[in-house]
Structures are given as C-alpha cells and as structure tokens.
C-alpha cells in the first residue's frame, strides 16, 4: 500500500468519528470488562518537556502499553505511554519502539506521512467534540475539534520529540484550561493512536483501545481516563519508564577497544519487555553459523565464556519480547574490538 492510500484509509475513518452528531445519537456506554482504564496521577514536580524521560513524574505514573493494529493483531513495534497532571497542565509521554523512524516535515493541514501519535480527549462526555492532539517524530503537531482543524487550544500546548537508538520519544503538556472549564476534572474518555510508517515493510496503524468500525462513532473505542484515583487494575507496577539510548545504559561502549573480552554486555531497560534476546556475532550481518543468541529476563548478559576466538571484532544487537507475545525487530547494531594480548 502506498503512503497516500495508507493515510486515506486511516485519516478519513478517524475524521468521521469527530463531527456531525449530538449526544442523543451516542450509544449507551454499557459495562464492558475489556474497556481500558488509565489513571492520571497528580504530581508535585511536573516533567520537563524535552523528550527525555528520566523525570520522577514518569516513574510513578501508570504505564499503558497494550496496542492493537487495524487487523486486531499485535503491532510490529510496541508503544508505551504515560500521563500525569498538576494544577495547570496534563502531561503525556510516549516511548515508541521503531526499527525505522520516518520523521517527515508536515505539508498542508492533514497529518503528514510520518511516524506519529495522536491523543483524543473527551472532557465533557460528548463524543464528536473530542480535543485531538497529534504530533510526529520530527516534532510537528496538529490539533482539531468537531472536525475543525482551525481550532486552536488557548492557552497553547507544547511538544518535544527526539529520535533514539531504538525508536523515538515524545512529551507534551496541554493546559487544562484549554480543554475543560472544570476546576477539578474527575473522569474523561481517551483514545491513543499511533502510525508507524515504514519503507521496509507494511506501515501500521495501532490503537490503545479498539478501532471500531470505520465511520461509526461508538464509545467503546475510548478508554476511561481517571484523575487522582487508585490503581484500578490492581496490578503492581514493576516497569520503569526509561529512555532507551542513554550512553551509560550500553556496555561496552559502541566501538570500544578492549584489552580483554567483556564480562557483561548491558543495554537499556525497556518498559514493554519481559524477555530480551541478545545476538553476538563475528559478522555485522549476523549469519546463523557465526551468531550466538542469549535470552535473558533483564537487560544484560554474560556471554564471555561462550564466544571464540576471543581476539577480534565483535557485533551485537538485541530485541525484546513483550507480555502479549510480540517480538520486535532488532535494534541498532553495536560493536567492540578485543585487542591481542601484549607480549
């Protein structure tokens, strides 16, 4: 599918969800145990909008990571998002795993053919009056309401994005005043979508909630969005929202010249991972006969007793397996050199 056709199949059905209906048309929101729920917790120290995800606010936020594609399958590349708020703003952060980041600059008013995410917020219970906020991996942004792209939130919202070794990250801050008149919001509806554009494989659209039928507006495509509530899922949070490309997270350093074989190879923890698959090879192409594979539960491995010969150039890479059985593409290839012993 070419890019234009891909975007027409996505943008037009999604746009049709936005307008021309009244609350009387809205189907009743019946109890459904499969409906997603997200808690937006209040923080004393807000995150800095710089696309770096070390902020303390993100480490205490609930994590949402289970996305589905248009075909109701698991996307190739996982997406993780978190949210929090203070007295003035609601904040979102995204960690998008991606084997090929397409960060095209926008042209025109429609969403550009680039890697991007979109947040749809229903703050007053009326579907069709969603506040839509979209952004690309390059930091471009768009917004709409009632299907009107001329709508501008006041005060304005801010965005920061950054390409990493394993994908891209984004942070945004939306003034509460621009989306609600309530002094203390309690419950909204939320929809989070991602477009993963690729020239190497089929591009994918994925959603944190159900896509629903094209052109049919129904409340089941949204998740419940609560403010300052207990963890409704009852699950203990065991993952950390960490950015996957800080130099200190990778050992050995890429291109390092070592006097002896490394006792440990370490990489960045990724929130969506339950298993990591490390490959170490004599060749950057990782042929099976020259490649060793290690499966670990954490972001490190000790392959030092298994690869021979010791001296020479070595290459390594890793991929992750998620809780919902997805296996991602391998990330960036890194290397190190073990030098001959001095005589």
N, C-alpha and C positions, 0 to 999 in steps of 0.2 A: 504494500500500500504506500503510495507516495505521500509526502508530507501534507499537501493540500487536502487530499481526501481524508487523511487521518484526522486533521483538525476539524474538517467539516462534520465528520461523524461524531466528534466529541463536543465541539462548541455549540452546535445547533441544538442537540437534545438538552444540553445543560442550560442553555439560554432559555429554552422553552419552559423550564421549571420556574422562571423568575417572574412572570408577569401575567396580567390579564385576569386574575382570579380574585374572588373575595373569600373571607373567612367561612362563609356559608358553604362554599364549594369544598372546603377542606374535609377529607375523610376523618372519621374519629380515630384518635390515637389509642388503639387498644393495647392492653398489656402484651408485651412480647419479650420473653426472656432472652432473645437473641439481640435485642436492641443494645447498642453500645452506650456506655456511660463514661464520662470524663469529669474529673474534679479539677477545678481551677482554684488553687490554694492561694491564700493571701501571704505575701512576703514583706518583710520589713526592709530588706535591701533589694531593690529591683535589679534585674540583669542589665548589663551594658549592651547596647545594640551595636555589636561589632562582628557578629558571626563566629565569635569564639565562644565555646560552650562550657567554659570552666566555672561559670557563675554559680555561687552557692544556691541561688534560687532554683536552678535546674536540677540540682542533686536531691532536692526534697519534693520535686513535682512528680505527679503520677506520669507514667510512661504509656503511650499508645503506639502500637507497632503492627497490629494485625490488619493488613490491607488485602483487598481482593481486586482482581482485574475485571475488565468488562465481560470476559468469558467465565467469570466466577472461579478462576484459578489463582494460584499464587504468583505474584509478580516476580520477575527475574531478580530485581533489585529491591531490597526492603527499605521501608521508610519508617522513621521513628519521629514522633512529635510530642512536645510537652507544652504546658501552659501554666501561667500564674498571673497574679494581678496585685496591684496596690490600690491606693485610694484614687488614683488618676488614670491608670493605664491597665489594659490587659495585654499580656505578652505571650508570644508564641516562639518556639524554636523548632527547627527541623534538622534532622540528620538523614541525608539521602545517600544511600549506598548507590554507586553508579560506576560501571566499567567504562563509560564514555560520556563525559559531561559535554553537552551541547549548550553553550552559553551565547546564543544569538541575540543581538540587539533587536529591539522591537521595531516594527514598521506598521504604521496605521493604528487603528483603535482596537483591533481584535488581539487576543492572546497570541504571542509570537510562536513560531515553530521551534521552541527551545525547551529544555528541561525546566519545569516549573511546578509550582504548587498553588493551590487555591483554598481559601477558608471561606465558607458560607456561614454566616451567623444569623439566626432568627432570634431577635431580642424581645419581641412583643407577642409571640405566638401566632403571627400571621404569615403563613407561607406565601411566597411571592413578593414579600417585602424584605427579602434577605439582604444583608450587607455582605457584599462579595469583595474579597481582598485577594489579589493574585500577584505572584512575583516569580521571576525567572532566576536561574542560577547566576545570571550576569548582574542581578540587582535591579532590573527593570520591574515596573509594577503597574497594575491597573486596578480599578475598582468599579463597581456598578451597584445599582439598586433599582428595583422594579424594571429590570432590563435596560435601565438608562445608564449608559457609560459616561454621560456628562455629569453624573452625581459626584460631588466631592465631599469627603468627610471633613467636617470642621469641629475641632482642630484637626490638622492633617496627621497622617500616620507616618512612621519611619521604618526603613528596611535596611538590613545589611546582609550580604551574602559572601560566600568565599568557597573557592574550589579547593578540595583537599586531595590527598593521595588516593583515597578510596571513594570519592564522590564529591558532595558539596553540602554546605551547611547554610542555614539562614536563621535570622532573628528578626522579629518585628514587634513594634509597640503601637497599639491602637488606643487612642484616647477614649475612655468610657463615655465621655460627653458626646462624642461623635456618633455613637450607636445606640444610646439609651438615655432616657430622661430620668430614670430611677436613680435615687441616691445610693441604694444598696441592691444591686441585682441579685436574684436568687437562682433562677433557672432559665436557661436558654436552650436552643437547639443548635447543633453544629454539624457541619459536613466538611470533610477534608479530602481533597483530591490531589493526585499527582500525575503529571505527564512525563514519562521517561522516553525521550527522543533518542533514536539511535540510527546510525548509518550502517551498523554491522549486523543487525538483526531487526526483527519487527519491533516497532515502537509500541509502548504500552501505556494504557491509562489505568490507574488504580484508585481505589477509594477506601477510606477507613470504614465506611458503612456501605450498605447495599447501594448499587447503582440504580435499581428500579427500572421500570420500563421507559424507553426513550419517549419524551414528550408528555409523560404522565407525571403529574405532581402529586406526591404522596409523602406523608410524614415519616414513613418507615425508612426513608433514605437518610434521615438525620439521626444523630446520637444525642442523648441527653447531656446537657452541659451544666454542671452544678458549681456553685460558688461556696467556698469555705465549708465543705461538708466532710464527713468521714469518708474513708476509702470504701466505696460502695461495693467493690468487687471482693473485699475481704482478703485479698491476696497481699502477702508481704512483699514489699518492693526490694528486689535483690539486684537490680541492674543500676548502673550509673550512666548518666548522660555525659559521655565524654567525647571529645573531638578526636578523630582517628588519624591525625597526622602530626602531632607534636613530635619534634625530633627526639626528645627524651624517651618516647614510647617505643623506639625502634633500636634494637641491639642485635648485631653490631650496626654501626653507622653505615649508611649506604656507601659502598666503595672503599670501606676501611681496609687498611693494610695491617694484618695481624701477625704477631710472632708465633702464635700457636692457634690451634683450632678453637673456636668459641665454645665454652661450656654451656651456653644458653643462647637461644635465638628468641627474641621477645618482640612483640608488636602491640598495637593499641587495642585495648578492650573495646568491644562494640556492643551496644545495648541489646541488639536483636539476637546475639549469638548464644547458642547453647553448646555448640561444638565448633572447633577450629580445625581446619585441615591445612597443614604446612607441607610444602614441597621444597626439597633441597636437591639441586642438580648441578652437574658439571657443565650443562649447556643452558643457554638462555631460552631455548625452545622447549625444554623440559620433556625430552623423549622418555618413554617409559623405561627403557633399559638403562638410562642414566639418571633416573629420578627416584628419590626416596620420599615416602609420604608418611606423615605423622599426624595422628588425630588426638587432639587434646581438649580438655574441658575449660582450660584457661588460655590466656594469650601468651603462652611461652612453651618452649620445648627444649629438651636437651638431646640433640642428635649426635653429640660429639663422639660417641663410641661406635657409631654405625657407618660413617662415610669415610671411604678410602679411594684414592690416596689422600693424604692429609694436605699436601702442599698443592697450591694452585688456586685457580679462580673458581668461586662457587656462586650460585644464584639461588635465590629463594623467594617464595611468594606464598600467600595464604588466601583462603576463602572461608566463609562461615556457613554453618547450618543453623537455621532458626527453629524456634519451638514449634512452628507449624509446618516443619519438614521442608522448607525451602533450602536449596543450596545455591549460593550466589556464584557469580563469575569470580575468577581470581583477580586480586588487586594488582597493584604495581609490583614489578619485578625489582628486587634489590640484590646487591651482590657484596661479596667481600673476598679478599685475597689472603691466603695463608702463605706466608713467606718461608723460604727454605731456612733451616736451622743454620746459624752462624758456625763456621768451623774455627 
